[in-house]
Amino acid sequence: MNGKENETGKQGDDQIRVVGHEHESNPKKDASWAQIAERHDRFLKVFGNNREAVLDGSSPMSQVFSEHTVGVNDILVVGCIDERCGHQGAGYHLGLGGAGILVPKAQQQAYVTYIIDTAVNKGVNTIRIYAHQGCGAARLSMGAGDHASGAVDKRAQWFTSELAKKVKAELTNKGVLDVGVVDGYLSSDEMLTPQDFHNAVGAIVDLTGDFDPTRKKEKEGLDFPPFFNVNGIFDYDHAMANIGVALNIAFGDHGFGSTRFNADRPFVITLFHNEEETPAESVSKLDQTVSDFVTTHQENTGTDLKDSIVIKILKRPTKNNEKEERSTVERSALKLVKQVLSDAPKVEALKRAVQKYTLDVDSEFSDIGSVISSQNTQVFTQHHGVGYMLWGEIVSMMERNEDVNFENLSEEKLTNLISRAYSNAGTSGF
Ligand SMILES: [Zn+2]
């Protein structure tokens, strides 16, 4: 819901209120529903009538998982489950209601640690934490009662900026100097359309940690319908509570409501997982969450949604081995580069080595500074700084099985490395 409208409008904007007996004919919603129909049907077709499926690795849909590329996808987005927010840059996406605003106080520290562990394990260099306008989760976090939209928006922003501070402080405590943290805020007009209601026709519960809602928009044939995006790894019970919120929104007056979804075009909750076996406990909790919602909804409104919600269990395709191997090399190489860049004498040696190849040492090294405490993931690629070239060179060395030992890296070796990096960069069109 657009916060600005609420300031002046009189109707309540409780995003999760369940409204029964919805007889509204809403032309905007009807048009959106019709516009999404084809994508909605196509997505459901992937499964046929099956509840479970293994995603075909050759299917374009298998590309919705982030394949980390240093300098390109090295961002972890921590944001809301809201289907209109999933466009915060390619990379890894950790979706929880209000970016985690509903995580209980006692679990907040564990949440911060989870964010950091995820960023470090994925090898990203930027954590982007953002809030958005008109966030239903932020409103819920303020408890019952009427809350002015402005106050809700402020609280959403306050939470993400505090979270960013905590994440930064803990990164520093842990000596992780190469991951930057930024926090941001999306106003309604920066969110995906529509601005005044939720058009999600499903939800993703991501147990892979790699689902990337931006990729579906980049890749041809991947035009998913709008889905809520819920991280299932941090705390599965919390994820299920988020699914409860999503269902209340979708079937309430801020979503498509309870009359449009049906057996032919149901709200589809997809659990993505990596396991060989079906993750039985997660599936059964999801079944329970949905059945609780259906029961409560029927008690409150008299409408039976049993056939209007389906659960699909989708196993991600096995990763390509060759890619996996390369990615491991890339990651180890990046670790080495970070090691060099966090060692002051080596950085000095690097500066001397680079001096031979460029007239503008300071600007090159401001890039290194950006790599170390990156505020912007693009810096790495756009300015192809020294760190990036070094990384490329180390990857090549590792691929040639050359010994790479940075513990005893002499200035002479560094100079040679930089020399090769510069000449390779010259020939590869950097
Ligand atoms: Zn939200």
Residues whose N, C-alpha, C, O or C-beta is under 5 A from the ligand:
A	BS01	ZN	C80 D82 G98 C135 G136 A137
